[in-house]
Amino acid sequence: MATAIPFPKDSLDPGRTTGLILCGMGGPDRPAAVEPFLRNLFADPLIFPVPRPFGPLVGGLIAKVRAPGVRRRYLRISPDGATPQLPTTRRQAADLARRLSASGRRTVPGVAMRYWEPWPDETLTELRSRGAEQFLVVPTYPQYADATNGSTLGFMADSLRRLAPESPVHMVPQWHLLGGFIEALARPVAETLAAWATTDAPAAEAALLYVAHSLPQKFVDAGDPYLDQTVATVDAVHARVAAALAAAGHATWLDNVAGGPAPLLAFQSRVGPIKWLGPEVVAETKRLAAAGCRRLHVQPVSFTCEHIETLMELDIELKANATRAGITRFSRGAALGSDEGWLAAMADHLATMAFAGGEGTHG
């Protein structure tokens, strides 16, 4: 069961130097890294649950077959064929460390990834050389799943046990209802819909669709909390959207938008023939178009960084499918990036929850 996985939650000493580690699944930083990245991804039994010794062998074959197409896709979103995920995560870590240091908790930032560089061992070595005596580990995925945060934090915990066995460690498994995170997602939705309502766009021709990364259904059936946490995120975001539209005098307009009275959630990035969480985002977009939707706003809720799943799957591929289906106005809310509100809220959360006697400083 996902909820049974133990992660250390030591109370950190605000008087000692803290190594802050933002960690995620990672991505290729150059075209030559695509195949080994995929090989590492499919070697993880939490991602590709095939019994050993067949899993790594089959996963390696899949990586080799898929790599040329994946390289082409990365080259479409970046001239150097690299994911923008790593530089964005580095900026986020630096910002959070600065905020924690400003509140009296000296913090040095680091980034570690699960399936590609930088690896946890090298990040820990660097942070210790900069004086880190204790560690605060935060995943870049808000909602917990064994296949994302579980695998990533477990990988990080192994390095900490080997390289810093005496150091206090506080890990944050999920943060799917963090206030600044919810507000950062709600803002572009409310702004887009309010602009449409102000220009008298017919509500019956507009739709709002939240989208999250999918997960094999059997993981959820086995107790993984990812779906419940994702639904909780969407409900919290939509409540703020509805409040903002009502305050602007557009409550009735929103009630007539598809996905306005109650939020619509779809899922992206399914791979293979097994059953995944649905509805699938392309199929849901086509359904909305067939029902008369001509303006569609899509808001991803799973990502802190722009990467191939937003820049390619949503901005290029989903938009093309939406256009072919008859949707003439397509917009997509940004991933969190360097949004001031969510970074301030996260720094406050970490200061309050991870440090002994901690009190937040960012409201």
N, C-alpha and C positions, 0 to 999 in steps of 0.2 A: 504494500500500500504506500502511495506517495507520501501521505501525511505522517508515516512512521519513520521517515528518514531523519536521523538526528543531525543537527548542525550546531556547532559550538556557538554559545551566546554569552561569552565571558563579559563581565562588566569592565570596560576599559578605563584606565587611569588618565584623567585629563592632563596630568602633569608629565606624562611620558609621550615620546614621539610616536605617532600613529602612522602606519602605512595603510593608506586607503587604496583598495584594489577594486576597480570596476572590471567585471568579468562577463564575457558573453561567449557565444559560439564561434565568433570570428568569421573571417572570410579571406579570400585570396588577395594578396597585395601586389600581384603581377600575374600575367598570363601563365607563366610556368608553374605557379602555385596552385592552379585550379585542380589539376588531377590529384596531387597529394592531399589537398584540402578535402576533396570529395572522398578519397580513400580513408582518411582519418574519420570523416563523418560516418561513413557506412561501416566502419569497424566498431563503432559504439553499439553494443547490444540494446541500449535504450533508444537508439534511433532506428536501428535495423535489426529487429529481434529474430535473427536466424541462428539456430544452435551452432556452437563451435564444433568442429573446425570450419564448418561451411560458411559461416557468416563473413569472416574476413576475406575468404576466397571469392565468394559471390559479390561482396561489396566492392572488392578491388576490380573485378571485371566490370561491374556497373559503372564505377568511377572512370575507367578507361574509355568505355563506350560513350558516356555522357560528357566527358571533359571537352571535346571540341565544340559542341553546341553551347556549353556553359561559358567557355572562353569568348565565343562570339557575343553572347548576351552581355557579358561584363564590358566588352569593348563598345557596346552600344550606349552604355550609361557613363563610361569614363574613357577618355582617350588613352590612358595607360593601362586599361584593363583591370584596374584595382577597385576594390570596394571602398566607398568613403566611410565605412563603419569605423575603422581603426582611428583615423585622425579625429573624427567627431568624438569618439569615446575618450581619447586623450584630452581633448578640450574640456569635456564634461568633468573628468577626474580632476583636472587642474583647477577648475572653477570650484568644485566641491571642497577640495583641499584648502583653497584660499579662504572660503567662507568658514570652514571649521577652524582654521588657524586664527582668523580674525576674532573668533569667539573664545580664544584662549586655549584651544586644543591644537597644539602644533601637529600638523598633518602633512605628509609628503604623498604625492599621487602616483599611482601606477595602474597599468592595464594588463590583464592576462586573458588569453583566449583558450577555448577548448580544443578547436580543431586546426588552428594555425597560429603562427607567431603573432605576438610575443607569448611564449609559454610561461606557465606559472613559476617554474624554477628560476628562469632568468629575471622575472619581475621581482620575486622575493629577494634574490641576491642583490639586485640593484637597490631595493628599498632598504635592506639591512645596511648596505654600504652608506646610505644617506641618514642613518641613525634610527630607523624604525625599530621599536622595541615591542610593539603590539600591532595587531592587524584588524582592519575593518573591511569586510568583503561584501560587495553589493552587486547583485546581478543586474544586467541591463534589460532583462525582461520583467515587466511588472507582475505578470501572473505566473504562478508556480506550475510547472509540469516536470515530471521526472526526466523527460527527454530534453528539457532546456535547462532550467535552473538546477534541477536535481543533479544532472550529469556534470554540469559546469562547476557547481559548488563542491561536488564530490572530488572532482579532478583537482580543484584548488586545495581542498582539505588534505589530499594526499601529499602535495608539495609542502604544505605547512607542517604536517607531522614529521616529514623527513628533514626539512631544512630549518625549522624554527619550533622544535618540539616544546620548548619551555615558554614560548610567547603566548600571551593571552590573545584570543581570536574571537571576534564577534561577526557572525554571518547573518545577513538579512535575506531570508528565503524568498519573500515576495513583498510587494508594496502596491498592490493593485487598487487601493482606495486612497492613496496619498492625495491630500487636497489639491496641492499645486499641480499634480499630474492630471487629475480630473478636470481642473479649470483649464489647463493648457489644451486638452482635447476638445472641451466644450466651446472654447472661444472661436476657432475658425468655423465650426458648424453654425453657431449662432450668427456670426457675422455674414456668412454666405446666405443663409436662409432669410435673415432680415433684409439683406439687399434685394433678394428676389421678391420678397413680399412688398417692399417699398416701391418697386418698379411695376407692381401689379401683375407679376407673372402668375398665371393660373395655378392655384394650389393643386388642382387635380392633375396637372402635368409635371409636378415636382416630386422628387423622392429623396429620402435620406437613408443611407445604408452604412452601417458600421461593419468593419471587416477585421477579422483576426486571423492569425496563423492557425491552420488546422492541426488536428492531432488524431491519430488512429482511435476509432471509437472504442476499441477494446481496452485502451489505456484508461479512458474515463470509466468504463464499466468495471474496471478493477479498482477504482477508488481514487484515481488521479483528480485533484481539485481544479484542474485548469479550466474546465468548462464553467463550473460554478463561479470561479473568480472572474472569468471573462464576462459572464453575464452581469455580475455585480458591478464591474467597471462600466459596462455599457449603460446599465440602469442609472448609475450615479451621474455619468456624463449627460445622459438624455434629460434627467431631471433639471440640470443646470441650463441646458438648451431651452427646455420648455419654459423655465422661469424667465430667461432672458427675452424670449419671443413674447411672452405675456407682458412683461414690463414695457416692451416697445409697442404694445397694442396689436400684436399679430397672433394672438392665441387662436382665434377662429381660423385664420389662414393655416396655421400649423396643423390644426385638427383635420384638415382636408388634404394634407400631404401624405403620400405613402411613407410609412415609417414615422409619422408625426405623432399620432395619438399613443402609439406604443412603438418602441424601437425595433428596427429590423437588423438582424445580425447574420452575416455570411462569413464564410471561411475560405482562405486561399492556400496555395502551395501544397496541394495533395500530390502524393507520389505513389505509384504502384496500384495494384488491383484490390487492396484491402479496403474495408469500409472506414471512411474518415468522417469527422464531424462535418455536418452540413447545416444549411444548404451551401453549395459551392458558389463562389462569388460571381463567376461568369454566368452560370445558369440563373442565379437570382437576378442579375442585371437584365438578362434577356426576358425574364418573366415580368419585370417591372416595365420594360419597354413595350411588351405586348399588351400590358394593361393601360398604356397611354402615357407613360413617363417620357418626358422630353428633356427634363433637367434633372441631373443626378449629382448629388454630392456624396462622396465616399470618405469616410473617416476611419483610418486604421487605428487600432487601439492596443497593438502588441509591441510596438517598436519605439526605441529611444533614438534611433539613427535612421537616416535615409540609407537605403542599400538596395540590392537587386530586387527585393520583394516589393518595395514601394516604387522605385524609379523605373523598373522594367515591368513587373507583373501588373502594377496598377496604372502607372502613368502612360505606358505604351500599349501593353497587351489588353488590359481591361478597357482602356479608352477606345481602342480600335474595335473591340467587340461591341461596346456600347454604341459607337457610331454606326456600325453595320446594322444594329438592331433598331435604329431610328432615334436614338438619343442625340440631341443637337447641342446640349450644354453639359459638359462633364467637368467637375471640379473635385479636387482631392485635398483633404486637410493634411498638413505637414506632420511628420514625425517630430518628436520633442526637440531634438537638436540641442541648441543652447538657450532654450526658453528660460527666461529669468525666473518666472514664477515657479516652475517645477524644480529648478535647481535650488532656489531658496527654500522651498518646502522640504526637499530631500535633505539639505544640510540641517535644517531645523529638526527633522525627524531623527537623523543620525545622532545629532548632539543630545537629543533628549533620551533616545532609547539605548544607545550603545555605551554611553559614558556614565561612570558612577556619579550620582548627584547631578546628572545633566539637566539643563534647562535650555529649551530652544531660544534662539536669538533672532529668528527671522519672521516670526508671526505666522 
